[in-house]
Amino acid sequence: MSDPNLGLTVIHRRYVPYSHAHYGGNLVDGAYTLGLFGDVATEVAIRMDGDEGLLAGYSEIRFLGPVRAGDVLEAGAEVVRIGRRSRELRLWAQVVARAEPERGASAARVVDPPERVVEAVATVVVPTAT
Ligand SMILES: C[C@H](N)CC(=O)SCCNC(=O)CCNC(=O)[C@H](O)C(C)(C)COP(=O)(O)OP(=O)(O)OC[C@H]1O[C@@H](n2cnc3c(N)ncnc32)[C@H](O)[C@@H]1OP(=O)(O)O
C-alpha cells in the first residue's frame, strides 16, 4: 500500500518587499526563492515527521521567469518520493500578483493565471524515528 503522505502538498504565499530588490528592474536574486522553498519544505517535514528536517540537496533548479520586488509569490511543495529518512519534493514558485509602477507607486494587479517562475526538485532528510 502506498504511503498516505505521498502527494502531501504545502503552499506558502509571501509579499516580496522592496528591501529585497537586488538587481536592475527591482529583480530579486534567485536565492530569495530558494529561501521560500526551505520554509515550505520545513512545513512538509513538520507535517510528515514532527520535525523541521534538513535540506540535503537540490537535484534540479530551473529559473523560468523574473521575481521582482512588489510581487506576491506563492511557493508550493509536493511529496513525490518517500525513503527511509529522505523525502523527495517537487517545488514550484509562481507570481500571483505584481506591481505596476507605470500606473502609480502603489498600483498592482492580480496575475491570473499565475506566472510560474521557478521549479525545483529537492530532498529533505529527517532524523530516525526514536
Ligand atoms: C528544510 C530545513 N528545515 C531547512 C533547511 O534548509 S536546512 C539548511 C540547509 N541544510 C543543511 O544545513 C543540512 C546539512 N546537511 C546535513 O546535516 C546532512 O548532510 C544530512 C542530515 C542532510 C544528511 O546526513 P546523514 O544523516 O549523515 O545522511 P545519510 O545517513 O547518508 O542519508 C540519510 C538519507 O538521506 C539521503 N541523502 C543524504 N544526502 C543526500 C543528498 N545530498 N541528496 C539526496 N539524498 C540524500 C540518503 O540517501 C538517505 O536516504 P534514505 O534514508 O535511505 O531514504
The ligand as a MOL file (V3000), in Angstrom:
LIG
                    3D

  0  0  0     0  0            999 V3000
M  V30 BEGIN CTAB
M  V30 COUNTS 54 56 0 0 0
M  V30 BEGIN ATOM
M  V30 1 C 14.2010 22.0320 5.4630 0
M  V30 2 C 15.0450 22.6070 6.6150 0
M  V30 3 N 14.2090 22.7320 7.7860 0
M  V30 4 C 15.5760 23.9370 6.3130 0
M  V30 5 C 16.9320 23.8690 5.6450 0
M  V30 6 O 17.0260 24.2970 4.5600 0
M  V30 7 S 18.2940 23.3210 6.4930 0
M  V30 8 C 19.6350 24.2240 5.7810 0
M  V30 9 C 20.4220 23.5190 4.7170 0
M  V30 10 N 20.7200 22.1470 5.0540 0
M  V30 11 C 21.6140 21.7730 5.9940 0
M  V30 12 O 22.2080 22.5620 6.7010 0
M  V30 13 C 21.8410 20.2980 6.1080 0
M  V30 14 C 23.3190 19.9410 6.1570 0
M  V30 15 N 23.4650 18.5010 5.8810 0
M  V30 16 C 23.3220 17.5870 6.8490 0
M  V30 17 O 23.1160 17.8920 8.0330 0
M  V30 18 C 23.4320 16.1540 6.4030 0
M  V30 19 O 24.1430 16.0660 5.2040 0
M  V30 20 C 22.0270 15.4750 6.2310 0
M  V30 21 C 21.3100 15.4050 7.6100 0
M  V30 22 C 21.1320 16.1990 5.2120 0
M  V30 23 C 22.2380 14.0280 5.7460 0
M  V30 24 O 23.2730 13.4630 6.5070 0
M  V30 25 P 23.1600 11.9580 7.0610 0
M  V30 26 O 22.0720 11.8660 8.0580 0
M  V30 27 O 24.5270 11.5310 7.5040 0
M  V30 28 O 22.7860 11.2140 5.7130 0
M  V30 29 P 22.8120 9.6870 5.3500 0
M  V30 30 O 22.6660 8.8470 6.6010 0
M  V30 31 O 23.9640 9.4190 4.4650 0
M  V30 32 O 21.4750 9.5250 4.4460 0
M  V30 33 C 20.1690 9.6150 5.0450 0
M  V30 34 C 19.1550 9.6780 3.9190 0
M  V30 35 O 19.3100 10.9200 3.1980 0
M  V30 36 C 19.6110 10.6640 1.8120 0
M  V30 37 N 20.5800 11.6700 1.3900 0
M  V30 38 C 21.7060 12.0440 2.0390 0
M  V30 39 N 22.3330 13.0290 1.3820 0
M  V30 40 C 21.5810 13.2740 0.2730 0
M  V30 41 C 21.7070 14.1780 -0.8070 0
M  V30 42 N 22.7170 15.0510 -0.9030 0
M  V30 43 N 20.7530 14.1680 -1.7690 0
M  V30 44 C 19.6840 13.3160 -1.7120 0
M  V30 45 N 19.5080 12.4350 -0.6790 0
M  V30 46 C 20.4430 12.4210 0.2730 0
M  V30 47 C 20.1880 9.2400 1.8020 0
M  V30 48 O 20.0280 8.6640 0.5130 0
M  V30 49 C 19.3270 8.5580 2.8700 0
M  V30 50 O 18.0520 8.3000 2.3110 0
M  V30 51 P 17.0720 7.1480 2.9150 0
M  V30 52 O 17.0160 7.3030 4.4220 0
M  V30 53 O 17.6760 5.8360 2.5250 0
M  V30 54 O 15.7420 7.4160 2.3000 0
M  V30 END ATOM
M  V30 BEGIN BOND
M  V30 1 1 1 2
M  V30 2 1 2 3
M  V30 3 1 2 4
M  V30 4 1 4 5
M  V30 5 2 5 6
M  V30 6 1 5 7
M  V30 7 1 7 8
M  V30 8 1 8 9
M  V30 9 1 9 10
M  V30 10 1 10 11
M  V30 11 2 11 12
M  V30 12 1 11 13
M  V30 13 1 13 14
M  V30 14 1 14 15
M  V30 15 1 15 16
M  V30 16 2 16 17
M  V30 17 1 16 18
M  V30 18 1 18 19
M  V30 19 1 18 20
M  V30 20 1 20 21
M  V30 21 1 20 22
M  V30 22 1 20 23
M  V30 23 1 23 24
M  V30 24 1 24 25
M  V30 25 2 25 26
M  V30 26 1 25 27
M  V30 27 1 25 28
M  V30 28 1 28 29
M  V30 29 2 29 30
M  V30 30 1 29 31
M  V30 31 1 29 32
M  V30 32 1 32 33
M  V30 33 1 33 34
M  V30 34 1 34 35
M  V30 35 1 34 49
M  V30 36 1 35 36
M  V30 37 1 36 37
M  V30 38 1 36 47
M  V30 39 1 37 38
M  V30 40 1 37 46
M  V30 41 2 38 39
M  V30 42 1 39 40
M  V30 43 1 40 41
M  V30 44 2 40 46
M  V30 45 1 41 42
M  V30 46 2 41 43
M  V30 47 1 43 44
M  V30 48 2 44 45
M  V30 49 1 45 46
M  V30 50 1 47 48
M  V30 51 1 47 49
M  V30 52 1 49 50
M  V30 53 1 50 51
M  V30 54 2 51 52
M  V30 55 1 51 53
M  V30 56 1 51 54
M  V30 END BOND
M  V30 END CTAB
M  END
